[in-house]
Amino acid sequence: MAGSVYKVIELVGTSTDSWEDAAKRAVTTAGESLRDLRIAEVVKLDMQLDDDGAVSLFRAKVSVSFKHEASN
């Protein structure tokens, strides 16, 4: 029977520009060391605020799946 197994990890990307950029950074960085990325799902968005209450950092928690290769 043919089938595949995928591993899911959570990452947090950050950006001073936007949530979209933060999510892209998380996926792009993961792609540098993981192969066969399949799905990325934004799980949570939040912001870091400075002492004056202004947004200083956008954060995106991203769930990423990639194909699991069993060791022989």
mmJSON file of the N, C-alpha and C atoms, coordinates in Angstrom:
{"data_MODEL":{"atom_site":{
"group_PDB":["ATOM","ATOM","ATOM","ATOM","ATOM","ATOM","ATOM","ATOM","ATOM","ATOM","ATOM","ATOM","ATOM","ATOM","ATOM","ATOM","ATOM","ATOM","ATOM","ATOM","ATOM","ATOM","ATOM","ATOM","ATOM","ATOM","ATOM","ATOM","ATOM","ATOM","ATOM","ATOM","ATOM","ATOM","ATOM","ATOM","ATOM","ATOM","ATOM","ATOM","ATOM","ATOM","ATOM","ATOM","ATOM","ATOM","ATOM","ATOM","ATOM","ATOM","ATOM","ATOM","ATOM","ATOM","ATOM","ATOM","ATOM","ATOM","ATOM","ATOM","ATOM","ATOM","ATOM","ATOM","ATOM","ATOM","ATOM","ATOM","ATOM","ATOM","ATOM","ATOM","ATOM","ATOM","ATOM","ATOM","ATOM","ATOM","ATOM","ATOM","ATOM","ATOM","ATOM","ATOM","ATOM","ATOM","ATOM","ATOM","ATOM","ATOM","ATOM","ATOM","ATOM","ATOM","ATOM","ATOM","ATOM","ATOM","ATOM","ATOM","ATOM","ATOM","ATOM","ATOM","ATOM","ATOM","ATOM","ATOM","ATOM","ATOM","ATOM","ATOM","ATOM","ATOM","ATOM","ATOM","ATOM","ATOM","ATOM","ATOM","ATOM","ATOM","ATOM","ATOM","ATOM","ATOM","ATOM","ATOM","ATOM","ATOM","ATOM","ATOM","ATOM","ATOM","ATOM","ATOM","ATOM","ATOM","ATOM","ATOM","ATOM","ATOM","ATOM","ATOM","ATOM","ATOM","ATOM","ATOM","ATOM","ATOM","ATOM","ATOM","ATOM","ATOM","ATOM","ATOM","ATOM","ATOM","ATOM","ATOM","ATOM","ATOM","ATOM","ATOM","ATOM","ATOM","ATOM","ATOM","ATOM","ATOM","ATOM","ATOM","ATOM","ATOM","ATOM","ATOM","ATOM","ATOM","ATOM","ATOM","ATOM","ATOM","ATOM","ATOM","ATOM","ATOM","ATOM","ATOM","ATOM","ATOM","ATOM","ATOM","ATOM","ATOM","ATOM","ATOM","ATOM","ATOM","ATOM","ATOM","ATOM","ATOM","ATOM","ATOM","ATOM","ATOM","ATOM","ATOM","ATOM","ATOM","ATOM","ATOM","ATOM","ATOM","ATOM","ATOM"],
"id":[1,2,3,4,5,6,7,8,9,10,11,12,13,14,15,16,17,18,19,20,21,22,23,24,25,26,27,28,29,30,31,32,33,34,35,36,37,38,39,40,41,42,43,44,45,46,47,48,49,50,51,52,53,54,55,56,57,58,59,60,61,62,63,64,65,66,67,68,69,70,71,72,73,74,75,76,77,78,79,80,81,82,83,84,85,86,87,88,89,90,91,92,93,94,95,96,97,98,99,100,101,102,103,104,105,106,107,108,109,110,111,112,113,114,115,116,117,118,119,120,121,122,123,124,125,126,127,128,129,130,131,132,133,134,135,136,137,138,139,140,141,142,143,144,145,146,147,148,149,150,151,152,153,154,155,156,157,158,159,160,161,162,163,164,165,166,167,168,169,170,171,172,173,174,175,176,177,178,179,180,181,182,183,184,185,186,187,188,189,190,191,192,193,194,195,196,197,198,199,200,201,202,203,204,205,206,207,208,209,210,211,212,213,214,215,216],
"type_symbol":["N","C","C","N","C","C","N","C","C","N","C","C","N","C","C","N","C","C","N","C","C","N","C","C","N","C","C","N","C","C","N","C","C","N","C","C","N","C","C","N","C","C","N","C","C","N","C","C","N","C","C","N","C","C","N","C","C","N","C","C","N","C","C","N","C","C","N","C","C","N","C","C","N","C","C","N","C","C","N","C","C","N","C","C","N","C","C","N","C","C","N","C","C","N","C","C","N","C","C","N","C","C","N","C","C","N","C","C","N","C","C","N","C","C","N","C","C","N","C","C","N","C","C","N","C","C","N","C","C","N","C","C","N","C","C","N","C","C","N","C","C","N","C","C","N","C","C","N","C","C","N","C","C","N","C","C","N","C","C","N","C","C","N","C","C","N","C","C","N","C","C","N","C","C","N","C","C","N","C","C","N","C","C","N","C","C","N","C","C","N","C","C","N","C","C","N","C","C","N","C","C","N","C","C","N","C","C","N","C","C","N","C","C","N","C","C"],
"label_atom_id":["N","CA","C","N","CA","C","N","CA","C","N","CA","C","N","CA","C","N","CA","C","N","CA","C","N","CA","C","N","CA","C","N","CA","C","N","CA","C","N","CA","C","N","CA","C","N","CA","C","N","CA","C","N","CA","C","N","CA","C","N","CA","C","N","CA","C","N","CA","C","N","CA","C","N","CA","C","N","CA","C","N","CA","C","N","CA","C","N","CA","C","N","CA","C","N","CA","C","N","CA","C","N","CA","C","N","CA","C","N","CA","C","N","CA","C","N","CA","C","N","CA","C","N","CA","C","N","CA","C","N","CA","C","N","CA","C","N","CA","C","N","CA","C","N","CA","C","N","CA","C","N","CA","C","N","CA","C","N","CA","C","N","CA","C","N","CA","C","N","CA","C","N","CA","C","N","CA","C","N","CA","C","N","CA","C","N","CA","C","N","CA","C","N","CA","C","N","CA","C","N","CA","C","N","CA","C","N","CA","C","N","CA","C","N","CA","C","N","CA","C","N","CA","C","N","CA","C","N","CA","C","N","CA","C","N","CA","C","N","CA","C","N","CA","C","N","CA","C","N","CA","C"],
"label_alt_id":[null,null,null,null,null,null,null,null,null,null,null,null,null,null,null,null,null,null,null,null,null,null,null,null,null,null,null,null,null,null,null,null,null,null,null,null,null,null,null,null,null,null,null,null,null,null,null,null,null,null,null,null,null,null,null,null,null,null,null,null,null,null,null,null,null,null,null,null,null,null,null,null,null,null,null,null,null,null,null,null,null,null,null,null,null,null,null,null,null,null,null,null,null,null,null,null,null,null,null,null,null,null,null,null,null,null,null,null,null,null,null,null,null,null,null,null,null,null,null,null,null,null,null,null,null,null,null,null,null,null,null,null,null,null,null,null,null,null,null,null,null,null,null,null,null,null,null,null,null,null,null,null,null,null,null,null,null,null,null,null,null,null,null,null,null,null,null,null,null,null,null,null,null,null,null,null,null,null,null,null,null,null,null,null,null,null,null,null,null,null,null,null,null,null,null,null,null,null,null,null,null,null,null,null,null,null,null,null,null,null,null,null,null,null,null,null],
"label_comp_id":["MET","MET","MET","ALA","ALA","ALA","GLY","GLY","GLY","SER","SER","SER","VAL","VAL","VAL","TYR","TYR","TYR","LYS","LYS","LYS","VAL","VAL","VAL","ILE","ILE","ILE","GLU","GLU","GLU","LEU","LEU","LEU","VAL","VAL","VAL","GLY","GLY","GLY","THR","THR","THR","SER","SER","SER","THR","THR","THR","ASP","ASP","ASP","SER","SER","SER","TRP","TRP","TRP","GLU","GLU","GLU","ASP","ASP","ASP","ALA","ALA","ALA","ALA","ALA","ALA","LYS","LYS","LYS","ARG","ARG","ARG","ALA","ALA","ALA","VAL","VAL","VAL","THR","THR","THR","THR","THR","THR","ALA","ALA","ALA","GLY","GLY","GLY","GLU","GLU","GLU","SER","SER","SER","LEU","LEU","LEU","ARG","ARG","ARG","ASP","ASP","ASP","LEU","LEU","LEU","ARG","ARG","ARG","ILE","ILE","ILE","ALA","ALA","ALA","GLU","GLU","GLU","VAL","VAL","VAL","VAL","VAL","VAL","LYS","LYS","LYS","LEU","LEU","LEU","ASP","ASP","ASP","MET","MET","MET","GLN","GLN","GLN","LEU","LEU","LEU","ASP","ASP","ASP","ASP","ASP","ASP","ASP","ASP","ASP","GLY","GLY","GLY","ALA","ALA","ALA","VAL","VAL","VAL","SER","SER","SER","LEU","LEU","LEU","PHE","PHE","PHE","ARG","ARG","ARG","ALA","ALA","ALA","LYS","LYS","LYS","VAL","VAL","VAL","SER","SER","SER","VAL","VAL","VAL","SER","SER","SER","PHE","PHE","PHE","LYS","LYS","LYS","HIS","HIS","HIS","GLU","GLU","GLU","ALA","ALA","ALA","SER","SER","SER","ASN","ASN","ASN"],
"label_asym_id":["A","A","A","A","A","A","A","A","A","A","A","A","A","A","A","A","A","A","A","A","A","A","A","A","A","A","A","A","A","A","A","A","A","A","A","A","A","A","A","A","A","A","A","A","A","A","A","A","A","A","A","A","A","A","A","A","A","A","A","A","A","A","A","A","A","A","A","A","A","A","A","A","A","A","A","A","A","A","A","A","A","A","A","A","A","A","A","A","A","A","A","A","A","A","A","A","A","A","A","A","A","A","A","A","A","A","A","A","A","A","A","A","A","A","A","A","A","A","A","A","A","A","A","A","A","A","A","A","A","A","A","A","A","A","A","A","A","A","A","A","A","A","A","A","A","A","A","A","A","A","A","A","A","A","A","A","A","A","A","A","A","A","A","A","A","A","A","A","A","A","A","A","A","A","A","A","A","A","A","A","A","A","A","A","A","A","A","A","A","A","A","A","A","A","A","A","A","A","A","A","A","A","A","A","A","A","A","A","A","A","A","A","A","A","A","A"],
"label_entity_id":["1","1","1","1","1","1","1","1","1","1","1","1","1","1","1","1","1","1","1","1","1","1","1","1","1","1","1","1","1","1","1","1","1","1","1","1","1","1","1","1","1","1","1","1","1","1","1","1","1","1","1","1","1","1","1","1","1","1","1","1","1","1","1","1","1","1","1","1","1","1","1","1","1","1","1","1","1","1","1","1","1","1","1","1","1","1","1","1","1","1","1","1","1","1","1","1","1","1","1","1","1","1","1","1","1","1","1","1","1","1","1","1","1","1","1","1","1","1","1","1","1","1","1","1","1","1","1","1","1","1","1","1","1","1","1","1","1","1","1","1","1","1","1","1","1","1","1","1","1","1","1","1","1","1","1","1","1","1","1","1","1","1","1","1","1","1","1","1","1","1","1","1","1","1","1","1","1","1","1","1","1","1","1","1","1","1","1","1","1","1","1","1","1","1","1","1","1","1","1","1","1","1","1","1","1","1","1","1","1","1","1","1","1","1","1","1"],
"label_seq_id":[1,1,1,2,2,2,3,3,3,4,4,4,5,5,5,6,6,6,7,7,7,8,8,8,9,9,9,10,10,10,11,11,11,12,12,12,13,13,13,14,14,14,15,15,15,16,16,16,17,17,17,18,18,18,19,19,19,20,20,20,21,21,21,22,22,22,23,23,23,24,24,24,25,25,25,26,26,26,27,27,27,28,28,28,29,29,29,30,30,30,31,31,31,32,32,32,33,33,33,34,34,34,35,35,35,36,36,36,37,37,37,38,38,38,39,39,39,40,40,40,41,41,41,42,42,42,43,43,43,44,44,44,45,45,45,46,46,46,47,47,47,48,48,48,49,49,49,50,50,50,51,51,51,52,52,52,53,53,53,54,54,54,55,55,55,56,56,56,57,57,57,58,58,58,59,59,59,60,60,60,61,61,61,62,62,62,63,63,63,64,64,64,65,65,65,66,66,66,67,67,67,68,68,68,69,69,69,70,70,70,71,71,71,72,72,72],
"pdbx_PDB_ins_code":[null,null,null,null,null,null,null,null,null,null,null,null,null,null,null,null,null,null,null,null,null,null,null,null,null,null,null,null,null,null,null,null,null,null,null,null,null,null,null,null,null,null,null,null,null,null,null,null,null,null,null,null,null,null,null,null,null,null,null,null,null,null,null,null,null,null,null,null,null,null,null,null,null,null,null,null,null,null,null,null,null,null,null,null,null,null,null,null,null,null,null,null,null,null,null,null,null,null,null,null,null,null,null,null,null,null,null,null,null,null,null,null,null,null,null,null,null,null,null,null,null,null,null,null,null,null,null,null,null,null,null,null,null,null,null,null,null,null,null,null,null,null,null,null,null,null,null,null,null,null,null,null,null,null,null,null,null,null,null,null,null,null,null,null,null,null,null,null,null,null,null,null,null,null,null,null,null,null,null,null,null,null,null,null,null,null,null,null,null,null,null,null,null,null,null,null,null,null,null,null,null,null,null,null,null,null,null,null,null,null,null,null,null,null,null,null],
"Cartn_x":[0.848,0.0,0.888,0.701,1.491,0.923,1.796,1.377,2.582,2.343,3.41,3.159,4.206,4.122,4.713,4.065,4.518,4.721,5.752,6.021,5.531,5.002,4.507,5.281,5.788,6.491,5.874,6.075,5.622,6.83,6.71,7.761,7.142,7.964,7.523,8.426,7.836,8.565,8.276,9.259,9.072,9.432,8.835,9.113,8.739,9.466,9.102,8.102,7.825,6.957,5.508,5.291,3.921,3.856,2.611,2.409,2.73,2.354,2.626,4.129,4.908,6.359,6.901,6.344,6.784,6.524,5.348,5.015,5.916,6.16,7.044,8.456,8.928,10.276,10.38,9.34,9.347,9.445,8.638,8.62,9.914,10.384,11.607,12.798,12.9,14.002,13.908,12.71,12.53,12.961,12.656,13.008,14.504,15.284,16.735,17.332,16.634,17.185,16.262,15.016,14.076,13.706,13.535,13.149,11.683,11.132,9.757,8.724,8.83,7.786,6.476,5.384,4.103,3.049,2.806,1.728,2.24,1.848,2.127,0.804,0.514,-0.732,-0.419,-0.915,-0.744,-1.691,-1.119,-1.894,-2.274,-1.37,-1.612,-0.828,-1.414,-0.748,-0.735,0.422,0.463,1.515,1.612,2.535,3.295,4.522,5.307,5.196,4.974,4.796,5.977,6.307,7.375,6.818,7.646,7.24,6.107,5.965,4.907,3.626,3.635,2.459,2.372,3.417,3.433,3.94,3.476,3.901,5.375,6.169,7.587,7.945,7.073,7.383,6.102,5.939,4.84,5.349,4.532,4.927,3.839,4.274,3.341,3.782,2.904,3.176,2.652,3.538,3.216,3.443,2.468,2.586,2.994,4.121,4.672,4.784,4.357,4.509,5.499,6.24,7.19,7.236,7.63,7.635,8.689,8.287,9.19,9.824,11.134,11.855,12.372,11.854,12.253,13.699,14.425,15.788,15.716,16.628,16.612,17.329],
"Cartn_y":[-1.182,0.0,1.238,2.117,3.335,4.407,5.198,6.284,7.097,8.162,9.037,9.451,9.887,10.408,11.803,12.729,14.107,14.519,15.291,15.832,17.278,17.72,19.086,19.774,20.963,21.752,23.149,23.829,25.209,26.132,27.211,28.223,29.58,30.516,31.893,32.779,33.437,34.398,35.8,36.68,38.063,39.027,40.203,41.245,42.598,43.605,44.967,45.566,44.856,45.391,44.912,43.575,43.059,41.612,41.153,39.744,38.861,39.317,38.535,38.301,39.335,39.209,38.279,38.358,37.489,36.023,35.723,34.348,33.87,34.725,34.361,34.076,34.861,34.642,33.286,32.911,31.617,30.481,30.535,29.474,29.468,30.621,30.704,30.163,30.535,30.051,28.542,28.027,26.577,25.849,26.426,25.818,25.726,26.495,26.436,25.169,24.552,23.36,22.142,22.322,21.211,20.993,19.729,19.419,19.039,19.175,18.754,19.406,20.733,21.439,21.291,21.032,20.763,21.83,22.084,22.995,23.923,25.181,26.137,26.775,26.764,27.329,28.362,29.571,30.6,30.259,30.025,29.586,30.764,31.722,32.839,34.054,35.219,36.486,37.325,37.932,38.868,39.942,40.902,42.021,42.271,42.689,43.14,44.66,45.202,46.648,47.26,48.502,49.193,49.867,50.589,51.218,52.238,52.793,53.77,53.125,51.8,51.092,50.996,51.443,51.359,49.975,49.529,48.223,48.291,47.39,47.342,46.093,45.055,43.799,43.008,42.516,41.618,40.188,39.309,37.913,37.005,35.992,35.015,33.616,32.905,31.505,30.677,29.858,29.106,27.62,26.816,25.369,24.902,24.195,23.777,22.26,21.657,20.199,19.893,18.821,18.361,16.85,16.283,14.827,14.219,13.227,12.532,11.366,11.334,10.243,9.31,8.091,7.103,6.672,6.476,5.962,4.453,3.909,2.454,1.689],
"Cartn_z":[0.0,0.0,0.0,-0.966,-1.078,-0.15,0.402,1.276,1.692,2.351,2.812,4.242,4.897,6.254,6.244,6.94,6.993,8.441,8.675,9.995,10.002,11.135,11.273,12.394,12.105,13.111,13.161,14.289,14.404,14.412,13.682,13.597,13.907,14.347,14.526,13.685,12.706,11.885,12.386,12.233,12.677,11.556,11.617,10.627,11.216,10.844,11.23,10.24,9.126,8.073,8.138,8.256,8.183,8.659,8.923,9.266,8.063,6.885,5.68,5.516,5.707,5.601,6.694,7.884,8.979,8.631,8.076,7.691,6.559,5.579,4.466,4.957,5.897,6.439,7.136,7.872,8.562,7.55,6.5,5.497,4.68,4.297,3.513,4.297,5.554,6.387,6.59,6.813,6.97,5.694,4.549,3.269,3.023,3.762,3.604,4.205,5.166,5.816,5.752,5.333,5.231,3.77,3.401,2.028,1.959,0.775,0.493,1.403,1.591,2.338,1.577,2.288,1.629,1.918,3.174,3.564,4.658,4.581,5.656,6.049,7.335,7.836,8.915,8.729,9.751,10.898,12.072,13.231,14.123,14.243,15.154,14.683,14.846,14.548,15.819,16.099,17.215,16.926,17.831,17.649,18.93,18.774,19.918,19.947,21.127,21.265,21.997,21.635,22.347,23.601,24.308,25.568,25.41,24.202,23.936,23.422,23.285,22.792,21.283,20.594,19.13,18.709,17.559,17.044,16.652,17.229,16.875,16.084,16.153,15.471,15.223,14.017,13.674,13.807,14.406,14.577,14.011,13.271,12.703,13.123,13.84,14.175,13.011,12.432,11.226,11.477,11.125,11.179,9.783,9.688,8.396,8.366,7.265,7.127,6.016,6.217,5.195,5.219,4.096,3.965,4.856,5.64,6.561,5.818,5.848,5.204,6.284,6.298,7.299,7.06,8.154,8.034,7.868,7.106,6.861,7.915],
"occupancy":[1.0,1.0,1.0,1.0,1.0,1.0,1.0,1.0,1.0,1.0,1.0,1.0,1.0,1.0,1.0,1.0,1.0,1.0,1.0,1.0,1.0,1.0,1.0,1.0,1.0,1.0,1.0,1.0,1.0,1.0,1.0,1.0,1.0,1.0,1.0,1.0,1.0,1.0,1.0,1.0,1.0,1.0,1.0,1.0,1.0,1.0,1.0,1.0,1.0,1.0,1.0,1.0,1.0,1.0,1.0,1.0,1.0,1.0,1.0,1.0,1.0,1.0,1.0,1.0,1.0,1.0,1.0,1.0,1.0,1.0,1.0,1.0,1.0,1.0,1.0,1.0,1.0,1.0,1.0,1.0,1.0,1.0,1.0,1.0,1.0,1.0,1.0,1.0,1.0,1.0,1.0,1.0,1.0,1.0,1.0,1.0,1.0,1.0,1.0,1.0,1.0,1.0,1.0,1.0,1.0,1.0,1.0,1.0,1.0,1.0,1.0,1.0,1.0,1.0,1.0,1.0,1.0,1.0,1.0,1.0,1.0,1.0,1.0,1.0,1.0,1.0,1.0,1.0,1.0,1.0,1.0,1.0,1.0,1.0,1.0,1.0,1.0,1.0,1.0,1.0,1.0,1.0,1.0,1.0,1.0,1.0,1.0,1.0,1.0,1.0,1.0,1.0,1.0,1.0,1.0,1.0,1.0,1.0,1.0,1.0,1.0,1.0,1.0,1.0,1.0,1.0,1.0,1.0,1.0,1.0,1.0,1.0,1.0,1.0,1.0,1.0,1.0,1.0,1.0,1.0,1.0,1.0,1.0,1.0,1.0,1.0,1.0,1.0,1.0,1.0,1.0,1.0,1.0,1.0,1.0,1.0,1.0,1.0,1.0,1.0,1.0,1.0,1.0,1.0,1.0,1.0,1.0,1.0,1.0,1.0,1.0,1.0,1.0,1.0,1.0,1.0],
"B_iso_or_equiv":[0.0,0.0,0.0,0.0,0.0,0.0,0.0,0.0,0.0,0.0,0.0,0.0,0.0,0.0,0.0,0.0,0.0,0.0,0.0,0.0,0.0,0.0,0.0,0.0,0.0,0.0,0.0,0.0,0.0,0.0,0.0,0.0,0.0,0.0,0.0,0.0,0.0,0.0,0.0,0.0,0.0,0.0,0.0,0.0,0.0,0.0,0.0,0.0,0.0,0.0,0.0,0.0,0.0,0.0,0.0,0.0,0.0,0.0,0.0,0.0,0.0,0.0,0.0,0.0,0.0,0.0,0.0,0.0,0.0,0.0,0.0,0.0,0.0,0.0,0.0,0.0,0.0,0.0,0.0,0.0,0.0,0.0,0.0,0.0,0.0,0.0,0.0,0.0,0.0,0.0,0.0,0.0,0.0,0.0,0.0,0.0,0.0,0.0,0.0,0.0,0.0,0.0,0.0,0.0,0.0,0.0,0.0,0.0,0.0,0.0,0.0,0.0,0.0,0.0,0.0,0.0,0.0,0.0,0.0,0.0,0.0,0.0,0.0,0.0,0.0,0.0,0.0,0.0,0.0,0.0,0.0,0.0,0.0,0.0,0.0,0.0,0.0,0.0,0.0,0.0,0.0,0.0,0.0,0.0,0.0,0.0,0.0,0.0,0.0,0.0,0.0,0.0,0.0,0.0,0.0,0.0,0.0,0.0,0.0,0.0,0.0,0.0,0.0,0.0,0.0,0.0,0.0,0.0,0.0,0.0,0.0,0.0,0.0,0.0,0.0,0.0,0.0,0.0,0.0,0.0,0.0,0.0,0.0,0.0,0.0,0.0,0.0,0.0,0.0,0.0,0.0,0.0,0.0,0.0,0.0,0.0,0.0,0.0,0.0,0.0,0.0,0.0,0.0,0.0,0.0,0.0,0.0,0.0,0.0,0.0,0.0,0.0,0.0,0.0,0.0,0.0],
"pdbx_formal_charge":[null,null,null,null,null,null,null,null,null,null,null,null,null,null,null,null,null,null,null,null,null,null,null,null,null,null,null,null,null,null,null,null,null,null,null,null,null,null,null,null,null,null,null,null,null,null,null,null,null,null,null,null,null,null,null,null,null,null,null,null,null,null,null,null,null,null,null,null,null,null,null,null,null,null,null,null,null,null,null,null,null,null,null,null,null,null,null,null,null,null,null,null,null,null,null,null,null,null,null,null,null,null,null,null,null,null,null,null,null,null,null,null,null,null,null,null,null,null,null,null,null,null,null,null,null,null,null,null,null,null,null,null,null,null,null,null,null,null,null,null,null,null,null,null,null,null,null,null,null,null,null,null,null,null,null,null,null,null,null,null,null,null,null,null,null,null,null,null,null,null,null,null,null,null,null,null,null,null,null,null,null,null,null,null,null,null,null,null,null,null,null,null,null,null,null,null,null,null,null,null,null,null,null,null,null,null,null,null,null,null,null,null,null,null,null,null],
"auth_seq_id":[1,1,1,2,2,2,3,3,3,4,4,4,5,5,5,6,6,6,7,7,7,8,8,8,9,9,9,10,10,10,11,11,11,12,12,12,13,13,13,14,14,14,15,15,15,16,16,16,17,17,17,18,18,18,19,19,19,20,20,20,21,21,21,22,22,22,23,23,23,24,24,24,25,25,25,26,26,26,27,27,27,28,28,28,29,29,29,30,30,30,31,31,31,32,32,32,33,33,33,34,34,34,35,35,35,36,36,36,37,37,37,38,38,38,39,39,39,40,40,40,41,41,41,42,42,42,43,43,43,44,44,44,45,45,45,46,46,46,47,47,47,48,48,48,49,49,49,50,50,50,51,51,51,52,52,52,53,53,53,54,54,54,55,55,55,56,56,56,57,57,57,58,58,58,59,59,59,60,60,60,61,61,61,62,62,62,63,63,63,64,64,64,65,65,65,66,66,66,67,67,67,68,68,68,69,69,69,70,70,70,71,71,71,72,72,72],
"auth_comp_id":["MET","MET","MET","ALA","ALA","ALA","GLY","GLY","GLY","SER","SER","SER","VAL","VAL","VAL","TYR","TYR","TYR","LYS","LYS","LYS","VAL","VAL","VAL","ILE","ILE","ILE","GLU","GLU","GLU","LEU","LEU","LEU","VAL","VAL","VAL","GLY","GLY","GLY","THR","THR","THR","SER","SER","SER","THR","THR","THR","ASP","ASP","ASP","SER","SER","SER","TRP","TRP","TRP","GLU","GLU","GLU","ASP","ASP","ASP","ALA","ALA","ALA","ALA","ALA","ALA","LYS","LYS","LYS","ARG","ARG","ARG","ALA","ALA","ALA","VAL","VAL","VAL","THR","THR","THR","THR","THR","THR","ALA","ALA","ALA","GLY","GLY","GLY","GLU","GLU","GLU","SER","SER","SER","LEU","LEU","LEU","ARG","ARG","ARG","ASP","ASP","ASP","LEU","LEU","LEU","ARG","ARG","ARG","ILE","ILE","ILE","ALA","ALA","ALA","GLU","GLU","GLU","VAL","VAL","VAL","VAL","VAL","VAL","LYS","LYS","LYS","LEU","LEU","LEU","ASP","ASP","ASP","MET","MET","MET","GLN","GLN","GLN","LEU","LEU","LEU","ASP","ASP","ASP","ASP","ASP","ASP","ASP","ASP","ASP","GLY","GLY","GLY","ALA","ALA","ALA","VAL","VAL","VAL","SER","SER","SER","LEU","LEU","LEU","PHE","PHE","PHE","ARG","ARG","ARG","ALA","ALA","ALA","LYS","LYS","LYS","VAL","VAL","VAL","SER","SER","SER","VAL","VAL","VAL","SER","SER","SER","PHE","PHE","PHE","LYS","LYS","LYS","HIS","HIS","HIS","GLU","GLU","GLU","ALA","ALA","ALA","SER","SER","SER","ASN","ASN","ASN"],
"auth_asym_id":["A","A","A","A","A","A","A","A","A","A","A","A","A","A","A","A","A","A","A","A","A","A","A","A","A","A","A","A","A","A","A","A","A","A","A","A","A","A","A","A","A","A","A","A","A","A","A","A","A","A","A","A","A","A","A","A","A","A","A","A","A","A","A","A","A","A","A","A","A","A","A","A","A","A","A","A","A","A","A","A","A","A","A","A","A","A","A","A","A","A","A","A","A","A","A","A","A","A","A","A","A","A","A","A","A","A","A","A","A","A","A","A","A","A","A","A","A","A","A","A","A","A","A","A","A","A","A","A","A","A","A","A","A","A","A","A","A","A","A","A","A","A","A","A","A","A","A","A","A","A","A","A","A","A","A","A","A","A","A","A","A","A","A","A","A","A","A","A","A","A","A","A","A","A","A","A","A","A","A","A","A","A","A","A","A","A","A","A","A","A","A","A","A","A","A","A","A","A","A","A","A","A","A","A","A","A","A","A","A","A","A","A","A","A","A","A"],
"auth_atom_id":["N","CA","C","N","CA","C","N","CA","C","N","CA","C","N","CA","C","N","CA","C","N","CA","C","N","CA","C","N","CA","C","N","CA","C","N","CA","C","N","CA","C","N","CA","C","N","CA","C","N","CA","C","N","CA","C","N","CA","C","N","CA","C","N","CA","C","N","CA","C","N","CA","C","N","CA","C","N","CA","C","N","CA","C","N","CA","C","N","CA","C","N","CA","C","N","CA","C","N","CA","C","N","CA","C","N","CA","C","N","CA","C","N","CA","C","N","CA","C","N","CA","C","N","CA","C","N","CA","C","N","CA","C","N","CA","C","N","CA","C","N","CA","C","N","CA","C","N","CA","C","N","CA","C","N","CA","C","N","CA","C","N","CA","C","N","CA","C","N","CA","C","N","CA","C","N","CA","C","N","CA","C","N","CA","C","N","CA","C","N","CA","C","N","CA","C","N","CA","C","N","CA","C","N","CA","C","N","CA","C","N","CA","C","N","CA","C","N","CA","C","N","CA","C","N","CA","C","N","CA","C","N","CA","C","N","CA","C","N","CA","C","N","CA","C","N","CA","C","N","CA","C"],
"pdbx_PDB_model_num":[1,1,1,1,1,1,1,1,1,1,1,1,1,1,1,1,1,1,1,1,1,1,1,1,1,1,1,1,1,1,1,1,1,1,1,1,1,1,1,1,1,1,1,1,1,1,1,1,1,1,1,1,1,1,1,1,1,1,1,1,1,1,1,1,1,1,1,1,1,1,1,1,1,1,1,1,1,1,1,1,1,1,1,1,1,1,1,1,1,1,1,1,1,1,1,1,1,1,1,1,1,1,1,1,1,1,1,1,1,1,1,1,1,1,1,1,1,1,1,1,1,1,1,1,1,1,1,1,1,1,1,1,1,1,1,1,1,1,1,1,1,1,1,1,1,1,1,1,1,1,1,1,1,1,1,1,1,1,1,1,1,1,1,1,1,1,1,1,1,1,1,1,1,1,1,1,1,1,1,1,1,1,1,1,1,1,1,1,1,1,1,1,1,1,1,1,1,1,1,1,1,1,1,1,1,1,1,1,1,1,1,1,1,1,1,1]
}}}
